[in-house]
Amino acid sequence: MTRNAPPDIGLKIKALRNEHKLTLDQLAKKSGVSKSMLSQIERGLTNPTLATVWSLTQSLGINIANLLVEATTEDEKGRYLE
């Protein structure tokens, strides 16, 4: 049995933050997640808790499930790699 790698939540958060034209500081203030923690999450240096992911998704106006699914189209894959 092969395990799939977990979705890259940090990369998706960064792409969504950029789509919303928010700086790290702005999203940090909006979500209550510290700027340094947000930066570490986006760079893949730390794994966020469920509570942190919840705060970020609520601040970005998206469903938490959107972060947990893998990109299925080339367009979606490219969207998270910008």
C-alpha positions as CSV (number, residue, x, y, z in Angstrom):
1,M,0.0,0.0,0.0
2,T,1.4,3.4,-1.0
3,R,0.7,6.5,0.9
4,N,0.2,9.8,-0.9
5,A,2.0,12.8,0.2
6,P,0.0,15.3,2.1
7,P,-1.3,18.4,0.2
8,D,1.0,21.4,0.3
9,I,-1.2,23.7,2.4
10,G,1.5,26.4,2.7
11,L,1.8,26.7,-1.1
12,K,-2.0,26.9,-1.4
13,I,-2.3,29.5,1.3
14,K,0.4,31.7,-0.3
15,A,-1.3,31.4,-3.7
16,L,-4.7,32.3,-2.2
17,R,-3.1,35.2,-0.2
18,N,-1.6,36.6,-3.4
19,E,-5.0,36.1,-5.3
20,H,-6.6,38.3,-2.6
21,K,-3.7,40.8,-2.9
22,L,-2.9,40.5,0.8
23,T,0.5,40.9,2.3
24,L,1.7,38.6,5.0
25,D,1.1,41.3,7.6
26,Q,-2.5,41.9,6.3
27,L,-3.4,38.2,6.4
28,A,-1.8,37.8,9.8
29,K,-3.9,40.6,11.3
30,K,-7.0,39.4,9.6
31,S,-6.6,35.8,10.7
32,G,-5.0,36.2,14.1
33,V,-2.1,34.0,13.0
34,S,1.3,35.6,13.6
35,K,3.2,36.9,10.6
36,S,6.2,34.7,11.4
37,M,4.0,31.6,11.7
38,L,2.2,32.4,8.5
39,S,5.6,32.8,6.7
40,Q,6.8,29.5,8.1
41,I,3.6,27.8,6.9
42,E,3.9,29.2,3.4
43,R,7.5,28.1,3.1
44,G,6.7,24.6,4.3
45,L,8.8,24.9,7.4
46,T,6.0,24.0,9.8
47,N,2.7,22.2,9.7
48,P,-0.2,24.3,10.9
49,T,-2.7,23.0,13.4
50,L,-6.3,22.5,12.4
51,A,-7.3,25.7,14.3
52,T,-4.7,27.7,12.4
53,V,-5.9,26.4,9.1
54,W,-9.4,27.1,10.1
55,S,-8.5,30.8,10.9
56,L,-6.7,31.2,7.6
57,T,-9.4,29.7,5.5
58,Q,-12.1,31.8,7.2
59,S,-10.0,34.9,6.6
60,L,-9.6,34.0,3.0
61,G,-13.3,33.2,2.6
62,I,-12.7,29.6,1.4
63,N,-13.9,26.2,2.5
64,I,-11.2,24.4,4.5
65,A,-11.8,21.3,2.2
66,N,-10.3,23.3,-0.7
67,L,-6.9,23.2,1.0
68,L,-7.0,19.4,1.5
69,V,-7.7,18.3,-2.0
70,E,-5.0,17.8,-4.6
71,A,-4.9,20.0,-7.7
72,T,-6.4,18.0,-10.5
73,T,-5.9,20.1,-13.6
74,E,-2.7,21.7,-14.9
75,D,-4.3,25.1,-14.4
76,E,-4.9,24.4,-10.7
77,K,-1.4,23.0,-10.3
78,G,0.1,26.1,-11.9
79,R,-2.0,28.3,-9.7
80,Y,-0.3,27.1,-6.6
81,L,3.2,27.3,-8.0
82,E,3.2,31.0,-8.8
